[in-house]
Amino acid sequence: MITLNNSIIQQYLTDLGIPVPAGLKLIGIRGCIPVGEDSASGEISLRGDEPNIFSDTLGCFGSDFGLWIGTTLPGVVADPPNPKGLAKLCTMEDAGQSWKFVHGSHHGQYPCLIQGEPIWVRRDGGYLDKGMFAIEIHHAGVDSSDIGSYSEGCQVFKVLAQWIQFWAKVEASKQDSFEYFLIDGPAFIKWMQSKKLA
């Protein structure tokens, strides 16, 4: 089990050479899940990426802090709507940058965060693709057991109650846009171990 806080995340991004703005920032940690019910504890555990399972961490840091379970990967979809295949959002380690998200709506049903700029994804087969792909940060069901069509590339919270906690922090920030830092969990933990932080 690893314990995170603002300064550790900031130090890692600085070491990667990624600019980190002031205010509330968003974070995804691929291949790690939060431990326990306390979103502010900062405790995560390496999980690995099992197909169609919520096995990642989504959250925020900076002016507020919280970590919740979600997915940064697409689910298993029988007929992907994009002929190029499903979209796997590129991590900081892969792309060397964060991604801008802004306020929007999830299919007109509820407020969420949507792409604020073109982003890099890896498609089925591993090739890179850049564009506006309607990738959002939103929630699944009340407490979804699998990802399925909830994500064809979106960053999705597993539990509705946790999304509500997250969204309250987004609204309290009064920000129009947010930088989203998607981190590769195993690389992050390896860095923490090298710094004697884990």
C-alpha positions as CSV (number, residue, x, y, z in Angstrom):
1,M,0.0,0.0,0.0
2,I,1.2,3.5,-1.0
3,T,0.2,6.8,0.6
4,L,-0.1,9.9,-1.7
5,N,-0.4,13.6,-1.0
6,N,-0.2,16.8,-2.9
7,S,3.6,17.2,-2.6
8,I,4.4,13.7,-3.8
9,I,2.2,14.1,-6.9
10,Q,3.7,17.5,-7.6
11,Q,7.3,16.2,-7.2
12,Y,6.6,13.4,-9.6
13,L,5.2,15.7,-12.3
14,T,8.0,18.1,-11.8
15,D,10.5,15.3,-12.3
16,L,8.7,14.4,-15.6
17,G,9.0,18.0,-16.7
18,I,5.3,18.5,-16.7
19,P,4.0,22.1,-15.9
20,V,1.5,22.1,-13.0
21,P,-0.8,25.1,-12.7
22,A,-2.3,26.5,-9.5
23,G,-5.8,25.6,-8.3
24,L,-7.6,22.2,-8.5
25,K,-6.0,19.6,-10.8
26,L,-7.4,16.2,-11.8
27,I,-5.5,13.0,-11.6
28,G,-5.9,9.4,-13.0
29,I,-3.6,6.6,-11.9
30,R,-3.8,3.6,-14.3
31,G,-3.3,0.2,-12.7
32,C,-3.8,1.4,-9.0
33,I,-6.9,1.5,-6.9
34,P,-7.7,3.6,-3.8
35,V,-7.7,1.7,-0.5
36,G,-10.6,2.1,2.0
37,E,-13.6,4.5,2.0
38,D,-11.8,7.7,3.0
39,S,-11.1,9.6,-0.2
40,A,-8.7,11.9,1.6
41,S,-6.4,9.1,3.0
42,G,-4.4,9.0,-0.2
43,E,-3.8,5.3,0.1
44,I,-3.5,3.3,-3.2
45,S,-2.6,-0.2,-4.1
46,L,-1.2,-1.7,-7.3
47,R,-3.9,-3.6,-9.1
48,G,-3.0,-4.1,-12.7
49,D,-5.4,-3.7,-15.6
50,E,-7.9,-6.4,-16.0
51,P,-10.3,-6.1,-19.0
52,N,-13.6,-4.5,-18.2
53,I,-12.9,-4.1,-14.5
54,F,-12.7,-0.8,-12.6
55,S,-9.1,-1.0,-11.6
56,D,-7.8,2.6,-11.6
57,T,-7.9,5.7,-9.5
58,L,-9.5,9.0,-10.4
59,G,-9.4,12.1,-8.2
60,C,-8.1,15.6,-7.6
61,F,-5.2,17.4,-6.0
62,G,-3.9,20.9,-5.4
63,S,-6.4,23.1,-3.8
64,D,-8.4,20.0,-2.6
65,F,-7.6,16.3,-2.5
66,G,-9.5,13.1,-3.0
67,L,-9.0,9.7,-4.7
68,W,-11.8,7.3,-5.8
69,I,-12.1,4.1,-7.8
70,G,-12.8,4.3,-11.5
71,T,-11.4,3.4,-14.9
72,T,-9.0,5.2,-17.3
73,L,-9.5,2.4,-19.9
74,P,-12.4,1.6,-22.2
75,G,-14.7,-1.3,-21.4
76,V,-15.4,-4.4,-23.5
77,V,-17.7,-3.2,-26.3
78,A,-19.0,-5.6,-29.0
79,D,-19.2,-3.0,-31.8
80,P,-17.0,0.1,-31.2
81,P,-18.6,3.2,-32.8
82,N,-15.3,4.4,-34.1
83,P,-14.0,2.2,-37.0
84,K,-10.4,2.9,-35.7
85,G,-11.3,1.1,-32.5
86,L,-11.6,2.0,-28.8
87,A,-9.5,4.9,-27.4
88,K,-7.0,4.5,-24.6
89,L,-6.0,8.0,-23.4
90,C,-2.2,8.5,-23.3
91,T,-0.5,8.9,-19.9
92,M,1.9,11.6,-18.9
93,E,4.8,9.1,-19.4
94,D,3.6,8.3,-23.0
95,A,2.6,11.8,-24.2
96,G,4.6,14.2,-22.0
97,Q,1.7,16.5,-21.2
98,S,-1.6,16.9,-19.3
99,W,-5.0,17.2,-20.9
100,K,-7.4,20.1,-20.6
101,F,-11.1,19.4,-19.6
102,V,-13.9,21.9,-19.3
103,H,-17.5,21.9,-18.1
104,G,-20.0,20.1,-20.3
105,S,-22.8,17.6,-20.3
106,H,-22.9,13.8,-20.5
107,H,-25.4,13.1,-23.3
108,G,-27.5,16.0,-22.0
109,Q,-28.2,14.0,-18.8
110,Y,-26.0,15.6,-16.1
111,P,-23.0,17.9,-15.8
112,C,-19.6,16.3,-16.4
113,L,-16.2,17.4,-17.8
114,I,-15.5,17.2,-21.5
115,Q,-12.4,17.5,-23.7
116,G,-11.2,21.1,-23.9
117,E,-8.6,20.4,-26.6
118,P,-7.4,17.6,-29.0
119,I,-5.8,14.8,-27.1
120,W,-3.6,11.8,-27.9
121,V,-5.0,8.3,-27.6
122,R,-3.8,4.8,-28.4
123,R,-6.3,2.8,-30.6
124,D,-6.8,-0.9,-30.8
125,G,-3.6,-2.2,-32.3
126,G,-1.5,0.4,-30.4
127,Y,-1.3,3.2,-33.0
128,L,-1.5,6.9,-31.9
129,D,-4.4,9.1,-32.9
130,K,-5.1,12.7,-31.9
131,G,-8.3,14.7,-32.0
132,M,-11.6,15.6,-30.3
133,F,-13.1,12.2,-29.5
134,A,-15.8,13.1,-27.0
135,I,-13.8,11.7,-24.2
136,E,-15.4,12.8,-20.9
137,I,-14.9,12.5,-17.2
138,H,-18.2,11.2,-15.9
139,H,-19.8,8.4,-13.7
140,A,-21.1,4.9,-14.4
141,G,-24.1,3.6,-12.5
142,V,-24.9,3.6,-8.8
143,D,-22.1,1.0,-8.2
144,S,-21.3,-0.6,-11.4
145,S,-19.7,-4.1,-11.5
146,D,-18.1,-3.8,-14.9
147,I,-17.2,-1.0,-17.4
148,G,-18.9,-2.2,-20.6
149,S,-20.2,0.7,-22.7
150,Y,-19.8,3.2,-19.8
151,S,-16.4,3.9,-21.4
152,E,-15.2,3.8,-25.0
153,G,-12.3,6.0,-23.9
154,C,-13.9,8.1,-21.1
155,Q,-12.5,8.4,-17.6
156,V,-15.3,6.9,-15.5
157,F,-16.1,6.8,-11.8
158,K,-17.4,3.5,-10.6
159,V,-19.6,4.7,-7.8
160,L,-22.2,7.4,-8.1
161,A,-21.8,8.6,-4.4
162,Q,-18.1,9.0,-5.0
163,W,-18.7,11.0,-8.2
164,I,-21.0,13.3,-6.2
165,Q,-18.1,13.9,-3.7
166,F,-15.7,14.6,-6.6
167,W,-18.2,16.9,-8.4
168,A,-18.7,19.0,-5.3
169,K,-14.9,19.7,-5.3
170,V,-15.0,20.6,-9.0
171,E,-17.9,23.1,-8.4
172,A,-16.3,24.5,-5.3
173,S,-13.2,25.4,-7.2
174,K,-15.1,27.9,-9.5
175,Q,-12.7,27.0,-12.3
176,D,-13.7,27.0,-15.9
177,S,-11.1,24.4,-17.0
178,F,-9.0,21.7,-15.4
179,E,-5.7,20.0,-16.2
180,Y,-6.0,16.2,-16.1
181,F,-2.8,14.3,-15.3
182,L,-3.1,10.7,-16.2
183,I,-0.2,8.7,-14.6
184,D,1.0,5.1,-15.3
185,G,0.6,3.5,-11.9
186,P,3.5,1.0,-12.0
187,A,5.9,3.7,-13.3
188,F,4.8,6.1,-10.5
189,I,5.3,3.5,-7.8
190,K,8.7,2.6,-9.2
191,W,9.6,6.3,-9.0
192,M,8.3,6.5,-5.4
193,Q,10.4,3.5,-4.4
194,S,13.5,5.1,-6.0
195,K,12.9,8.2,-3.9
196,K,12.3,6.1,-0.7
197,L,8.7,7.3,-0.6
198,A,7.1,3.8,-0.8
